[in-house]
């Protein structure tokens, strides 16, 4: 693969034409440096210089360290290595329940939301069972598209028992944190959550909101959150872009119990309940 100075100008010109013609839409991400290098049969050094030329021209920018995206630069964020071929994704570790806003801030990112739906309505039989309320009891149905530095990262579908948080639907969750609102306004403190994690392909509506193609990988997390009185304060289904989010769990072994018979729920080498942290939106 050549690294001739003239090559990066050819790569930059090709990408410029695709951007200016609309083939690459505003706000969409460019392929990774590795993919572009293979496409043009050049080195990644050449691709990187071409991208820098486009950045200088205001056609692309770096988001979260490595992803090159057409459009205006987001708010400044702490410097990150720029030579990875994939964008750095946000990671949640085994540190307990953490709000999306706090997790973003801890990573030097800015979170924001677009409310797709917020209404108070009667619960269905299945929803009542999930929330531990009577069928038909009012629930707040909140759906938000969440962003990191202006990049769509997840869609969150939340149900909250209205009897625990009267008037919750009147809050502006474009800027307000659901976690903080429940805690500060209603005294509902999340102390435990049960969650199920599943990788799957994006449906057409999810893909459209997250800037993906249908079938692209997403991470789905279904969570039931409890307060100190063991009441369900929220049920939610969150769908994350697979390239923007990592989940980390600490699994504890059973020291000194290696010879005890293990049940199906306690496979050999793992404790009965791995310490798992989950984002509380």
C-alpha positions as CSV (number, residue, x, y, z in Angstrom):
1,X,0.0,0.0,0.0
2,X,1.4,3.4,-1.0
3,X,1.7,6.4,1.2
4,X,2.5,8.9,-1.5
5,X,1.5,12.5,-0.5
6,X,-0.6,12.7,-3.6
7,X,-2.7,9.8,-2.6
8,X,-4.3,11.4,0.5
9,X,-5.5,14.2,-1.7
10,X,-7.2,11.7,-4.0
11,X,-8.9,10.0,-1.1
12,X,-10.0,13.4,0.4
13,X,-11.4,14.5,-3.0
14,X,-13.4,11.3,-3.4
15,X,-14.9,11.6,0.1
16,X,-15.5,15.4,-0.5
17,X,-17.5,14.6,-3.6
18,X,-19.6,12.0,-1.8
19,X,-20.3,14.5,1.0
20,X,-21.1,17.4,-1.2
21,X,-23.4,15.3,-3.4
22,X,-25.3,14.1,-0.4
23,X,-24.3,10.4,-0.8
24,X,-22.9,10.8,2.8
25,X,-25.7,12.5,4.7
26,X,-25.2,15.2,7.3
27,X,-24.6,13.7,10.7
28,X,-23.8,10.2,9.4
29,X,-20.5,8.5,10.2
30,X,-17.8,7.7,7.7
31,X,-16.3,4.2,7.5
32,X,-13.4,3.5,9.8
33,X,-9.8,4.2,8.8
34,X,-9.2,0.4,8.3
35,X,-12.2,0.1,5.9
36,X,-11.3,3.2,3.9
37,X,-7.7,2.0,3.7
38,X,-8.9,-1.3,2.2
39,X,-11.3,0.4,-0.1
40,X,-8.7,2.8,-1.6
41,X,-5.8,0.3,-1.3
42,X,-3.7,2.8,0.7
43,X,-2.2,2.9,4.1
44,X,-4.1,4.1,7.2
45,X,-1.6,7.0,7.4
46,X,-2.8,8.2,4.0
47,X,-6.5,7.8,5.1
48,X,-5.8,9.7,8.3
49,X,-4.2,12.6,6.4
50,X,-7.1,12.7,4.0
51,X,-9.6,12.9,6.9
52,X,-7.5,15.7,8.5
53,X,-7.8,17.6,5.2
54,X,-11.5,17.2,5.3
55,X,-11.6,18.2,8.9
56,X,-9.7,21.4,8.1
57,X,-12.3,22.1,5.4
58,X,-15.1,21.8,7.9
59,X,-16.6,18.7,6.2
60,X,-15.9,16.2,8.9
61,X,-14.9,16.1,12.6
62,X,-13.8,13.7,15.2
63,X,-16.4,12.5,17.7
64,X,-15.3,10.8,20.9
65,X,-11.8,10.4,19.7
66,X,-11.9,8.4,16.4
67,X,-15.2,8.5,14.6
68,X,-15.2,10.9,11.7
69,X,-18.6,12.4,11.1
70,X,-19.7,15.1,8.7
71,X,-21.2,18.2,10.3
72,X,-20.4,20.9,12.8
73,X,-18.0,19.9,15.6
74,X,-19.7,19.0,18.9
75,X,-18.9,20.7,22.2
76,X,-15.2,20.3,23.1
77,X,-14.5,17.1,25.0
78,X,-11.3,15.8,26.6
79,X,-8.7,14.8,24.1
80,X,-8.7,11.1,23.2
81,X,-6.4,9.0,21.0
82,X,-7.2,9.7,17.4
83,X,-5.7,6.6,15.8
84,X,-8.2,4.0,16.6
85,X,-10.3,2.7,13.6
86,X,-13.5,2.7,15.7
87,X,-15.1,5.2,17.9
88,X,-14.6,4.8,21.6
89,X,-17.8,3.7,23.2
90,X,-19.1,4.5,26.6
91,X,-18.5,1.8,29.2
92,X,-20.6,0.9,32.2
93,X,-18.8,-1.1,34.9
94,X,-19.7,-2.8,38.1
95,X,-20.2,0.3,40.2
96,X,-23.9,0.2,40.9
97,X,-26.9,2.1,39.5
98,X,-25.7,5.1,37.6
99,X,-27.7,7.7,35.6
100,X,-27.0,8.1,31.9
101,X,-26.2,11.8,32.5
102,X,-23.7,11.0,35.3
103,X,-22.1,8.2,33.3
104,X,-21.7,10.5,30.3
105,X,-20.2,13.3,32.5
106,X,-17.7,10.8,34.1
107,X,-16.5,10.0,30.6
108,X,-16.1,13.7,29.6
109,X,-19.2,13.6,27.3
110,X,-22.3,15.7,27.1
111,X,-25.7,13.9,27.3
112,X,-29.0,15.2,25.9
113,X,-32.4,13.8,25.1
114,X,-35.2,14.0,22.6
115,X,-38.6,13.0,24.1
116,X,-40.4,10.8,21.6
117,X,-43.4,10.2,23.9
118,X,-44.5,11.2,27.3
119,X,-48.0,10.5,28.5
120,X,-50.0,9.1,31.4
121,X,-52.3,6.3,30.6
122,X,-53.9,3.2,32.0
123,X,-51.7,0.1,32.3
124,X,-52.3,-3.1,30.5
125,X,-52.5,-6.4,32.3
126,X,-48.9,-7.3,31.4
127,X,-47.6,-3.8,32.4
128,X,-49.5,-4.0,35.7
129,X,-47.9,-7.3,36.4
130,X,-44.4,-5.9,35.7
131,X,-44.9,-2.8,37.9
132,X,-46.8,-4.5,40.7
133,X,-49.9,-2.3,40.3
134,X,-53.5,-3.0,39.7
135,X,-54.6,-3.5,36.0
136,X,-55.6,-0.2,34.6
137,X,-53.7,1.8,37.2
138,X,-52.1,4.9,35.6
139,X,-48.5,4.7,34.4
140,X,-46.2,7.3,32.9
141,X,-45.1,6.0,29.4
142,X,-41.8,7.8,28.6
143,X,-39.8,7.2,25.5
144,X,-36.6,9.1,24.9
145,X,-33.8,9.1,22.3
146,X,-30.6,9.7,24.2
147,X,-27.5,11.4,22.8
148,X,-23.8,11.6,23.6
149,X,-22.1,14.7,22.2
150,X,-25.0,15.0,19.8
151,X,-24.7,11.4,18.5
152,X,-27.8,9.2,19.0
153,X,-26.7,6.4,21.4
154,X,-29.8,4.7,22.8
155,X,-33.6,4.7,22.9
156,X,-35.1,4.2,26.3
157,X,-38.7,3.0,26.8
158,X,-39.7,3.6,30.5
159,X,-42.9,2.8,32.5
160,X,-43.3,4.4,35.9
161,X,-46.2,3.9,38.3
162,X,-48.0,7.2,38.4
163,X,-49.2,6.6,42.0
164,X,-45.6,6.8,43.1
165,X,-44.8,9.9,41.2
166,X,-47.9,12.1,40.7
167,X,-47.4,14.6,37.9
168,X,-44.2,13.0,36.7
169,X,-45.3,13.4,33.1
170,X,-45.4,17.2,33.5
171,X,-41.6,17.3,33.8
172,X,-39.4,18.2,30.8
173,X,-37.3,15.2,30.2
174,X,-35.5,16.8,27.3
175,X,-33.2,18.2,29.9
176,X,-34.2,16.6,33.2
177,X,-32.8,13.3,34.4
178,X,-35.4,10.8,35.2
179,X,-33.2,9.3,38.0
180,X,-32.7,12.7,39.6
181,X,-36.3,13.7,39.3
182,X,-37.6,10.5,41.0
183,X,-35.0,10.9,43.7
184,X,-35.2,14.6,44.4
185,X,-38.9,15.3,43.7
186,X,-40.5,12.1,44.9
187,X,-38.0,10.5,47.3
188,X,-37.8,7.4,45.1
189,X,-34.2,6.1,45.4
190,X,-33.1,3.2,43.2
191,X,-31.3,0.6,45.3
192,X,-31.6,-2.5,43.2
193,X,-32.3,-3.5,39.6
194,X,-32.8,-6.8,37.8
195,X,-31.8,-6.7,34.2
196,X,-31.6,-9.0,31.2
197,X,-29.1,-8.2,28.4
198,X,-29.6,-9.4,24.8
199,X,-27.7,-8.6,21.5
200,X,-29.9,-8.5,18.4
201,X,-30.3,-6.7,15.1
202,X,-32.0,-3.3,14.9
203,X,-35.5,-3.1,13.7
204,X,-36.4,-0.5,11.1
205,X,-37.8,2.0,13.5
206,X,-34.9,1.6,16.0
207,X,-32.4,1.8,13.2
208,X,-33.9,5.1,11.9
209,X,-33.7,6.8,15.3
210,X,-30.2,5.6,16.0
211,X,-28.7,6.3,12.6
212,X,-28.2,2.7,11.8
213,X,-29.2,0.3,9.0
214,X,-31.9,-2.3,9.8
215,X,-30.2,-5.4,11.1
216,X,-27.2,-3.5,12.5
217,X,-26.1,-4.8,16.0
218,X,-27.8,-3.3,19.0
219,X,-27.7,-4.2,22.7
220,X,-31.1,-4.5,24.4
221,X,-31.4,-4.3,28.2
222,X,-34.7,-4.9,30.0
223,X,-34.6,-3.7,33.6
224,X,-36.9,-3.6,36.6
225,X,-35.7,-1.1,39.3
226,X,-36.7,-1.2,42.9
227,X,-36.5,1.3,45.8
228,X,-35.6,0.5,49.4
229,X,-39.2,-0.6,50.1
230,X,-38.9,-3.2,47.3
231,X,-41.4,-1.3,45.2
232,X,-41.0,-1.2,41.4
233,X,-40.2,2.4,40.6
234,X,-39.4,1.8,36.9
235,X,-39.5,-0.8,34.2
236,X,-37.6,0.0,31.1
237,X,-36.3,-1.4,27.9
238,X,-33.2,0.3,26.6
239,X,-31.8,-0.3,23.1
240,X,-28.1,0.8,22.6
241,X,-26.1,1.2,19.5
242,X,-23.7,-1.8,19.5
243,X,-20.7,0.5,18.6
244,X,-21.4,3.1,21.4
245,X,-21.8,1.1,24.5
246,X,-19.9,-1.6,26.4
247,X,-21.1,-3.5,29.4
248,X,-18.7,-4.8,32.0
249,X,-19.5,-7.2,34.9
250,X,-17.4,-8.6,37.7
251,X,-17.9,-12.3,38.2
252,X,-16.9,-13.7,41.6
253,X,-15.7,-17.3,42.0
254,X,-16.5,-19.6,44.9
255,X,-13.2,-19.9,46.7
256,X,-13.0,-22.9,49.0
257,X,-16.3,-24.4,47.6
258,X,-15.0,-26.0,44.5
259,X,-16.2,-29.5,45.6
260,X,-19.7,-28.5,46.5
261,X,-22.4,-29.7,44.1
262,X,-23.4,-26.9,41.8
263,X,-27.0,-26.3,40.8
264,X,-28.0,-25.3,37.3
265,X,-28.4,-21.7,38.6
266,X,-24.8,-21.8,40.0
267,X,-22.5,-23.1,37.2
268,X,-19.0,-24.2,38.3
269,X,-16.6,-21.3,38.8
270,X,-19.2,-18.6,39.2
271,X,-21.1,-17.3,42.2
272,X,-24.8,-17.4,42.4
273,X,-25.2,-13.7,41.5
274,X,-22.4,-11.9,39.6
275,X,-22.0,-8.3,40.6
276,X,-23.5,-6.5,37.6
277,X,-24.0,-2.7,37.3
278,X,-26.7,-1.3,35.1
279,X,-27.3,2.2,33.8
280,X,-30.4,3.8,35.4
281,X,-31.7,6.2,32.8
